Amino acid sequence: MTTKPTILATPADPADPGRRKILAALAGSIALSACGGGGGGGSSGGSGSGAPQPVGTIPPDRANLARPALPDPATSGIDHVVLVTMENRSFDHLMGWVPNAETAQAGRTFKDAFGETHAPFALATNPAYGYQACSFADPNHSYDAGRIHLANGAMNGFLLTPATSLTRGDLLPIGYFQSADLDFYRGAVTQYTVCDYYMSGILADTYPNRVYLHSGETDRLSDTLDTSSLPTIWDRLDAKGISSTYYFHDVPFTALYGTRYVGRSKLFSGFLTDAAAGTLPSFCMVDPSFGGEAQGTSNDDHPQPTSATARCCSVRSTTPCARARTGARR
């Protein structure tokens, strides 16, 4: 860490606010440390309905689906690929209402740490939870907690990990949204392909998944700030001469790769400018705002910020959890 401040002294374009944010993250890891991410893992037993299936088992009706050939890129009609990756929502929780989707809400029950059994429920129509559930714990999503949730394929340990397991009646991990709750997604699913059998790269915290997003593999299992030396999609794009940019709000995850991608990383305002001018690169990533997760004011879909307002990474929640918690106690 003693060598980090020398990075700040680099003279290239000191007036660039995007560069300043990345260098600040490199120097002190301030922005990255402010990202909510994980939650302590723990060990606990699991029990619930449904017979366990071997991890990685693909149902025969899915395994045997036809795989149509992809079109030639030159004739696909696609000029720009914009990748937006939000935080910490499962498919059943957020998109289980999509017609004909592979989902597993109906008929499921889950046992909590107090031995009580509960069924999944709609969050928005339950006044104790609503869109933000500020009175309940952020569901644990550390590496160890993910193995408790997975339960060797039973997928029934969601109520058994700290801090959910510490409070009787904390059922946030098995709550879900409905079509009427999500204006943006309700419209988007009719215009885009919905991948209802997509699996994340690594069942772990934010940082391992963000590294996986950039590199196709990860070099960590928790939210550590070690500089990664892994190759990335940016390297592959450069090798093919394909234009690319990383846009961010407040936490530049390219900082996990040291100074390698400082020049490629731009603030989200640059994305809006480039899109309006028709100068977007062929490929870009757009990261939401991660700061304020604990207060419910980020727009990255992380609990407890409201998923209803965390839409195109441009609208912030107007109800901080601190205020909602105060109201809940009255």
C-alpha positions as CSV (number, residue, x, y, z in Angstrom):
1,M,0.0,0.0,0.0
2,T,2.9,2.4,0.5
3,T,3.5,2.6,-3.2
4,K,-0.1,3.5,-4.0
5,P,0.0,7.3,-3.5
6,T,2.6,7.6,-6.3
7,I,-0.2,6.6,-8.7
8,L,-2.1,9.7,-7.9
9,A,0.9,11.8,-9.0
10,T,0.7,10.6,-12.6
11,P,0.2,13.7,-14.8
12,A,-2.0,12.3,-17.5
13,D,-5.3,14.3,-17.8
14,P,-5.6,15.3,-14.1
15,A,-8.9,17.1,-14.9
16,D,-10.6,13.9,-16.0
17,P,-13.1,13.1,-13.2
18,G,-13.4,9.5,-14.3
19,R,-9.6,9.0,-14.0
20,R,-9.6,10.7,-10.6
21,K,-12.2,8.2,-9.3
22,I,-10.2,5.2,-10.6
23,L,-7.0,6.5,-9.1
24,A,-8.7,7.2,-5.8
25,A,-9.9,3.7,-5.7
26,L,-6.4,2.4,-6.5
27,A,-4.8,4.6,-3.9
28,G,-7.0,4.0,-0.9
29,S,-9.5,1.4,-2.1
30,I,-12.1,3.8,-0.8
31,A,-14.8,3.3,-3.4
32,L,-14.4,-0.4,-3.6
33,S,-14.5,-0.8,0.2
34,A,-17.8,1.2,0.2
35,C,-19.4,-1.5,-1.9
36,G,-21.7,-3.6,0.2
37,G,-20.9,-7.1,-1.2
38,G,-21.0,-9.9,1.2
39,G,-21.9,-10.8,4.7
40,G,-20.3,-13.3,6.9
41,G,-20.7,-16.9,6.1
42,G,-21.5,-19.6,8.6
43,S,-22.3,-23.2,8.8
44,S,-25.9,-24.4,9.4
45,G,-28.0,-27.4,8.4
46,G,-30.7,-27.2,5.8
47,S,-34.1,-28.7,5.3
48,G,-37.0,-28.1,3.0
49,S,-39.2,-29.7,0.4
50,G,-38.0,-31.2,-2.8
51,A,-35.6,-34.1,-3.4
52,P,-32.0,-33.0,-4.0
53,Q,-30.6,-33.3,-7.5
54,P,-26.9,-33.6,-8.3
55,V,-25.4,-30.2,-8.7
56,G,-25.1,-29.4,-12.4
57,T,-27.9,-31.7,-13.5
58,I,-29.7,-30.3,-16.5
59,P,-33.4,-31.5,-16.9
60,P,-33.8,-33.7,-20.0
61,D,-36.3,-31.3,-21.6
62,R,-33.6,-28.6,-21.4
63,A,-30.6,-30.7,-22.3
64,N,-32.2,-31.9,-25.5
65,L,-33.4,-28.5,-26.8
66,A,-32.3,-27.7,-30.3
67,R,-29.4,-25.2,-30.6
68,P,-30.1,-23.0,-33.6
69,A,-27.0,-21.7,-35.4
70,L,-26.1,-18.1,-34.6
71,P,-26.2,-15.6,-37.4
72,D,-23.1,-14.2,-39.0
73,P,-22.1,-11.2,-36.9
74,A,-21.9,-9.1,-40.1
75,T,-25.6,-9.8,-40.8
76,S,-26.9,-9.9,-37.3
77,G,-28.2,-6.3,-37.3
78,I,-26.4,-5.6,-34.0
79,D,-24.0,-2.7,-34.0
80,H,-23.4,-2.3,-30.3
81,V,-23.4,-4.6,-27.3
82,V,-24.1,-2.9,-24.0
83,L,-23.7,-5.1,-20.9
84,V,-25.3,-4.0,-17.6
85,T,-24.8,-6.3,-14.6
86,M,-26.8,-5.6,-11.5
87,E,-26.5,-7.1,-8.0
88,N,-27.8,-10.0,-5.9
89,R,-31.2,-11.1,-7.2
90,S,-32.1,-14.6,-8.1
91,F,-34.2,-15.4,-11.2
92,D,-37.2,-16.8,-9.3
93,H,-37.2,-13.7,-7.0
94,L,-37.1,-11.1,-9.8
95,M,-38.3,-12.8,-12.9
96,G,-40.3,-15.8,-11.8
97,W,-43.5,-14.3,-13.3
98,V,-42.2,-14.4,-16.9
99,P,-44.6,-16.5,-19.0
100,N,-43.2,-20.1,-19.7
101,A,-40.1,-19.4,-17.6
102,E,-38.3,-22.2,-15.7
103,T,-39.2,-21.3,-12.1
104,A,-39.7,-23.0,-8.8
105,Q,-41.9,-20.9,-6.6
106,A,-45.1,-22.8,-6.5
107,G,-45.4,-25.6,-3.9
108,R,-42.0,-24.9,-2.3
109,T,-41.5,-24.5,1.4
110,F,-38.4,-23.6,3.4
111,K,-37.4,-24.3,7.0
112,D,-35.8,-21.5,9.0
113,A,-33.3,-21.7,11.8
114,F,-36.1,-21.9,14.4
115,G,-37.6,-25.0,12.8
116,E,-40.6,-23.2,11.3
117,T,-41.6,-23.8,7.7
118,H,-42.5,-21.0,5.3
119,A,-43.8,-20.6,1.7
120,P,-42.5,-18.0,-0.8
121,F,-44.5,-14.8,-0.8
122,A,-45.0,-11.6,-2.8
123,L,-42.9,-8.8,-1.4
124,A,-44.6,-5.7,-2.7
125,T,-48.0,-6.5,-1.4
126,N,-46.7,-7.3,2.1
127,P,-46.4,-4.1,4.1
128,A,-43.7,-5.4,6.3
129,Y,-41.4,-5.9,3.3
130,G,-42.5,-3.8,0.3
131,Y,-39.8,-3.0,-2.2
132,Q,-36.9,-2.4,0.2
133,A,-37.5,-4.6,3.3
134,C,-35.4,-2.2,5.3
135,S,-36.3,-3.9,8.6
136,F,-34.7,-7.2,7.6
137,A,-31.2,-8.4,7.0
138,D,-29.4,-8.2,3.7
139,P,-29.5,-11.9,2.6
140,N,-26.1,-13.5,3.1
141,H,-24.3,-14.0,-0.2
142,S,-20.8,-15.0,0.8
143,Y,-19.1,-18.1,-0.6
144,D,-19.8,-20.2,2.4
145,A,-23.4,-19.0,2.6
146,G,-24.0,-19.9,-1.0
147,R,-23.1,-23.5,-0.2
148,I,-25.7,-23.5,2.6
149,H,-28.3,-22.1,0.2
150,L,-27.4,-24.7,-2.4
151,A,-27.6,-27.6,0.1
152,N,-26.0,-30.1,-2.3
153,G,-28.7,-29.3,-4.9
154,A,-31.8,-29.2,-2.6
155,M,-31.8,-25.4,-2.9
156,N,-33.5,-25.0,0.5
157,G,-31.1,-23.3,2.8
158,F,-32.0,-19.7,2.1
159,L,-33.3,-19.0,5.6
160,L,-30.4,-20.6,7.4
161,T,-27.5,-18.2,7.0
162,P,-26.5,-15.3,9.2
163,A,-27.8,-12.7,9.6
164,T,-31.2,-14.0,8.4
165,S,-31.0,-16.9,10.7
166,L,-30.7,-14.7,13.8
167,T,-34.1,-13.1,13.6
168,R,-37.4,-15.1,13.8
169,G,-39.7,-14.1,10.9
170,D,-37.0,-12.7,8.6
171,L,-38.2,-14.2,5.3
172,L,-36.7,-11.8,2.8
173,P,-34.7,-14.4,1.0
174,I,-37.8,-16.3,-0.1
175,G,-39.8,-13.2,-1.1
176,Y,-40.4,-12.4,-4.8
177,F,-41.7,-9.7,-7.1
178,Q,-44.5,-9.9,-9.5
179,S,-45.0,-8.4,-13.0
180,A,-47.0,-5.5,-11.7
181,D,-44.2,-4.5,-9.4
182,L,-41.5,-4.0,-12.0
183,D,-42.4,-1.6,-14.7
184,F,-39.1,-1.6,-16.6
185,Y,-38.6,-5.4,-16.6
186,R,-42.2,-6.0,-17.4
187,G,-41.7,-4.1,-20.6
188,A,-38.2,-5.4,-21.3
189,V,-39.0,-9.1,-21.3
190,T,-41.3,-8.7,-24.3
191,Q,-38.5,-7.1,-26.3
192,Y,-35.4,-9.2,-25.2
193,T,-34.4,-12.8,-24.8
194,V,-34.9,-13.9,-21.2
195,C,-32.3,-16.6,-20.1
196,D,-34.2,-18.5,-17.5
197,Y,-31.6,-21.2,-17.1
198,Y,-28.6,-19.0,-16.8
199,M,-26.0,-19.9,-14.1
200,S,-23.7,-17.3,-12.5
201,G,-20.0,-17.8,-12.9
202,I,-19.2,-18.2,-9.2
203,L,-21.6,-18.6,-6.3
204,A,-19.9,-16.0,-4.1
205,D,-19.7,-12.3,-3.2
206,T,-19.6,-9.3,-5.5
207,Y,-15.9,-9.0,-6.1
208,P,-15.3,-12.6,-7.3
209,N,-18.3,-12.2,-9.6
210,R,-17.1,-8.9,-11.0
211,V,-13.7,-10.4,-11.7
212,Y,-15.4,-13.3,-13.4
213,L,-17.4,-10.9,-15.5
214,H,-14.2,-9.2,-16.8
215,S,-12.0,-12.3,-17.0
216,G,-14.2,-15.4,-17.4
217,E,-12.6,-16.8,-14.2
218,T,-11.9,-15.5,-10.8
219,D,-8.8,-15.3,-8.6
220,R,-10.7,-14.8,-5.2
221,L,-13.6,-16.2,-3.3
222,S,-14.4,-13.0,-1.2
223,D,-14.3,-9.3,-1.5
224,T,-10.6,-8.8,-1.3
225,L,-8.8,-5.9,-2.9
226,D,-5.8,-7.8,-4.3
227,T,-4.7,-6.6,-7.8
228,S,-5.7,-9.1,-10.4
229,S,-3.3,-10.2,-13.1
230,L,-5.9,-12.3,-15.0
231,P,-6.4,-11.6,-18.7
232,T,-9.8,-10.0,-19.5
233,I,-12.3,-9.5,-22.2
234,W,-10.8,-6.1,-22.8
235,D,-7.5,-7.7,-23.8
236,R,-9.3,-10.0,-26.2
237,L,-11.2,-7.1,-27.8
238,D,-8.0,-5.1,-28.2
239,A,-6.4,-8.1,-29.9
240,K,-9.2,-8.2,-32.4
241,G,-9.3,-4.4,-32.9
242,I,-12.8,-4.1,-31.5
243,S,-13.6,-0.8,-29.8
244,S,-14.7,-1.0,-26.1
245,T,-15.3,1.1,-23.1
246,Y,-16.1,0.5,-19.4
247,Y,-18.6,3.1,-18.0
248,F,-19.2,3.4,-14.2
249,H,-21.0,5.6,-11.7
250,D,-18.9,5.6,-8.5
251,V,-17.1,2.2,-8.1
252,P,-14.7,1.4,-11.0
253,F,-14.2,-2.3,-10.7
254,T,-11.5,-2.1,-13.4
255,A,-9.4,-0.8,-10.4
256,L,-9.1,-4.4,-9.3
257,Y,-6.7,-4.8,-12.3
258,G,-4.5,-1.9,-11.1
259,T,-3.8,0.7,-13.8
260,R,-4.3,-1.5,-16.8
261,Y,-7.7,-0.1,-17.8
262,V,-7.6,3.5,-16.4
263,G,-7.7,5.0,-19.9
264,R,-10.7,2.7,-20.9
265,S,-12.9,3.6,-17.9
266,K,-15.3,6.5,-18.1
267,L,-18.0,8.0,-15.9
268,F,-21.6,7.1,-16.7
269,S,-22.2,10.6,-18.0
270,G,-19.8,9.7,-20.8
271,F,-22.1,6.8,-21.8
272,L,-25.1,9.1,-22.1
273,T,-23.0,11.6,-24.1
274,D,-21.6,8.9,-26.4
275,A,-25.0,7.2,-26.9
276,A,-26.6,10.6,-27.8
277,A,-23.8,11.3,-30.2
278,G,-24.0,7.9,-31.8
279,T,-20.3,7.2,-30.9
280,L,-20.7,4.2,-28.5
281,P,-18.0,1.6,-29.0
282,S,-18.8,-1.8,-30.4
283,F,-18.8,-3.3,-26.8
284,C,-19.2,-1.6,-23.5
285,M,-20.0,-2.4,-19.9
286,V,-22.1,-0.1,-17.8
287,D,-21.9,-0.5,-14.0
288,P,-24.6,1.0,-11.7
289,S,-24.1,3.1,-8.6
290,F,-22.9,0.9,-5.7
291,G,-22.4,3.5,-3.0
292,G,-25.2,3.8,-0.4
293,E,-26.3,0.1,-0.5
294,A,-26.6,0.0,3.3
295,Q,-28.7,3.2,3.3
296,G,-30.9,2.0,0.4
297,T,-29.8,4.7,-2.0
298,S,-27.7,2.8,-4.6
299,N,-29.3,1.9,-7.9
300,D,-27.6,-1.5,-8.4
301,D,-30.6,-3.7,-7.4
302,H,-28.8,-4.8,-4.3
303,P,-31.0,-5.2,-1.2
304,Q,-32.1,-2.9,0.3
305,P,-32.3,-0.3,-2.5
306,T,-35.6,-0.8,-4.2
307,S,-35.6,-2.8,-7.4
308,A,-38.6,-0.8,-8.7
309,T,-36.4,2.3,-9.1
310,A,-33.1,0.7,-9.9
311,R,-33.8,0.6,-13.6
312,C,-31.4,1.7,-16.3
313,C,-28.7,2.6,-13.8
314,S,-29.9,6.2,-13.9
315,V,-32.6,6.5,-11.3
316,R,-31.9,6.5,-7.6
317,S,-34.1,5.4,-4.8
318,T,-35.7,8.4,-3.1
319,T,-36.4,6.5,0.2
320,P,-33.2,5.8,2.2
321,C,-33.5,2.8,4.4
322,A,-32.4,4.8,7.4
323,R,-35.6,6.9,7.0
324,A,-37.7,3.9,6.3
325,R,-36.4,2.1,9.4
326,T,-37.2,5.2,11.5
327,G,-40.8,5.1,10.2
328,A,-41.1,1.4,10.8
329,R,-40.3,1.8,14.5
330,R,-43.0,4.4,15.1
